[in-house]
Amino acid sequence: MPPFASAVLDRLRQYDTPTICNLIELFDVRPRNTGYMDGRIVACFPEMPPIVGFAATATHRATWPPRGGDVYGSLDQQVERFAELSGPAVVVFQDVDDPTAAANFGEVMCTVYQAFGAVGLITSGAGRDLEQVRLLGFAAFTNGTICSHGYTQIGHVHVPVHVGGLAVYPDDLLHADCNGVTSVPHTIAAEVADIADPFVAAETVVLDATREAPGSLARLREARQEMAARIAALRKQVSRQRG
């Protein structure tokens, strides 16, 4: 990972995921209704702070017995490929069973992932051992909880997957918290981090106005105009820098 990238990730981690989504919109790099996971993917531990990392993708199934090997037969291959990422891993599973047959992860798998530098896990399937995983401080996002691992099989590793309506490619930069999961284009990540403080300050204008003059429409209108002007200025700044 380039030396500057750690600082960029640290700055991105200071903001919640909705703010990151708002910032990405200023760059007009994708439609506003794309680039994030839908409501099927929910934080298991909403009290945990945001995570930022690079997608370590894989498929998962648990309906049928594996043809050979033990239940964690592909785990070593999966963590070995963390080294190919641009920074800390976020494991991303696409569960290919329909419906989900068993948990995609538990305490053992998350302990291994964390030991190899991963900061969290996202799956379109289910998880288990949630209290143990919570104690690890390992963020997890799922579509549910199932008590058994069934015939757990990690399938294809480091391939494009589809989770929560979002296509995720290996090494995609992801930002996630209690509000959901979004991807951050590599090409604008540093710029997103740079404009986060002034953007939050612009929104604070309205928040402060409603606290200072509750019930005042005139003060609200004035504050909203100021916020809009500040955000418009940020958009122009972004456009000039990229133009």
N, C-alpha and C positions, 0 to 999 in steps of 0.2 A: 504494500500500500504506500503511495507517495506520502512524504512527510506532512504535506498540507492536509491530507484527507482526514487524519485523526482530529484535527482542529475543526474541520467542517462538520464532521459527525457529532462532535461534542456540542457545537452550537445548535445543530438541528435538534438534538435531544432535549434542549431547554424549552422547546415549544410543543404544545399539544398538536395532535394530528389535524384537527380542523383548521388551525392556523396555517399549517404547512399546505393544506389543500388551497386555502385562500391565496397564499403566496404564489403557488404554482399557476393559478389562474392569471396572474399579472403578466405571465410570459407568453400566453396564447400558444402554447406548444401542443395542446390537445383540447378536445371538446370538454366542457365543464362536467358533463355527465359520464366521464370515463376516467380511468386511472386509479380507481379505488375499489375495494371489496364491498359487497352488499351486506344487508342485515343478517344474512345467514351466518356470518363469521363474527363471533362474539368473544370478548376478552374473558378468560376464566378468572382473572385476578384484576378487576378494574381499579383496584387501589394502587397497582404498580405504576411507576413512572413510564414515560414513553421509551420505546426501544427503537434503535436505528441500526440497520445492518443489511447485509447482502444475501440475496436469496440462494439457499442451497436446496435445490428442488429435487423432488422424487415422487414417484407414485407409490400407492400402498393398497394392498388388498388383504382380506382376512377370512373370506368365505370358505375357501377350499384349502385342504392340506398342501403344503409345498411339495414340490417334486423331490427335493433333497435338501440337505443342510439343516441347521437348527433354526430356532425361531428368530434369532438375531443375525442370521447368516450374512446379510449385506450391510450391517452397521459399520463395520470397519472400512468398507469401500466408501460409504457415505461420508464419514468424517475425514477420510484421507483427502477427499476432493474439496474440503474446506480451504485447503491451501491454494486453490485456484481462484478464490474470490478476492475482491478488492478490499476486504476488511472483515470485520466480525460477521459470522454467519447468522442468518435467520432461517431455520429449517422450514421448508414449505412442502407440505404433502398434498397431493391430489388423491383423495380416496376414490378408487375406481369401482368399489362395490356399490350396488344400487338395489336396496338401500344399504347404508353403512352397516356392516355386520359386527364390528368390534372396535375396540379402541386402537387408534393409530400410535399412541405413545403412552408411557407411564413413567414411573420414577426411574427405572434403570436407564431407559433411553435418554431421558432428559439429563440425567447425571452425566452420561457419556458425552452428550452434545455440549453441555456446559464445560466439561473438562477440556474439550477441544476448542473452546473459545466462542461457542454460539451464545447469543443473548436471548433467544426466544424461538418459539415454534408456532407455525400457523398451519392449520389443516382444514380441509373441507369435510373431514370425517369427525371422529370423536376422540376424546381423551379419557384417561382414568388416573388413579393415584393423585387426585388433585391436591389434597392436603400436603402430601409429600413433595409434590412439585412446587407448591406455594412456598414451602419452607426452604427450598433451594433458591428462591428468588428468581426463578426462571419463568419469564413471561410466556403465556400460552393463549392461543386463540383457536376456537373450535366451532363446530356446528352441533355440539352436543357432548354428552357423557355416557359411556358404556362401561360396565364393570369388568368385562373380560377382554383379553387380547385376541381371542379366537385363534385363527391360524395366521398370525401376523407375518406378512411378507413385504419387505421393501423391494419394490420392483425396479423400474428404470430410474437411474440416478443422473442428476445434472441434465435434465431435459425440460423443455417447456411444459408447464402445467397450467391448469385452469382451476382457480379457487375463488369462490365467492363472486363469480362473474368477471374476474380479472385474469387475463393471461399474464403469467409470471415466467420470466426467463431466468436461467442461471445468471447470478451476479446482478440482478435488478436491485436497486437501492429501495428499501422499504422503511416506512415510518409507521409505527403502530402504537396505539394506547387504548384506553377504555372506550373511545369513540369509534374505533375501527382501524382499518389498514389502508394505506395509500402507497403508491410507488412514486419515487422522485427521480425524474430523468437525470442521469449522470451529468449531462451537459449543462444543467442549470443549478446543480446542488449547491455549489459554493455561492452563487448569486442569491439563491433563496435564503441561505443563512445570513448573508450580508444585509438584506433588506428586512429581516424579521423584526428587529427592534423598532425601526421607524413605523412599520406597519402596525405593530401592537400599540405604539404610542398614538397613532391615528385613531384606532378604535377606542382607546382610553378617553379620548376627548368626549365622546358621547356618554360613556359610563360615568365620568366625573360630572358631567352636566346634569344628568338625572339625579345624582346624589346631592349635588349642591343646590339644585332648584327643582325638586320633585313637583310634578304637576304643571310646570311651565312649558307650554307649547313653543313660545318664542325662543326660550333657551334651547329646547330640543332641536328646533329647526336650525338655529345658528350652529349648534354643535355638529349636526349631521352635515351641514354644508362644509364646515371646516374639515371634518373627517373625509368627505368625498374629495375635497380639493387636495388633501395630503395624499390620498391613495392615487388620485390621478397623476400627481407629480411623481410618485414612485413608478407608476406605469410608464410615464415618459422617460424617466431615468433608465428603466430597464430597456426600453425600446432603443434609446440612444446607445447604450452600452453594447447592445447586440446588433445594432444596425450597421 
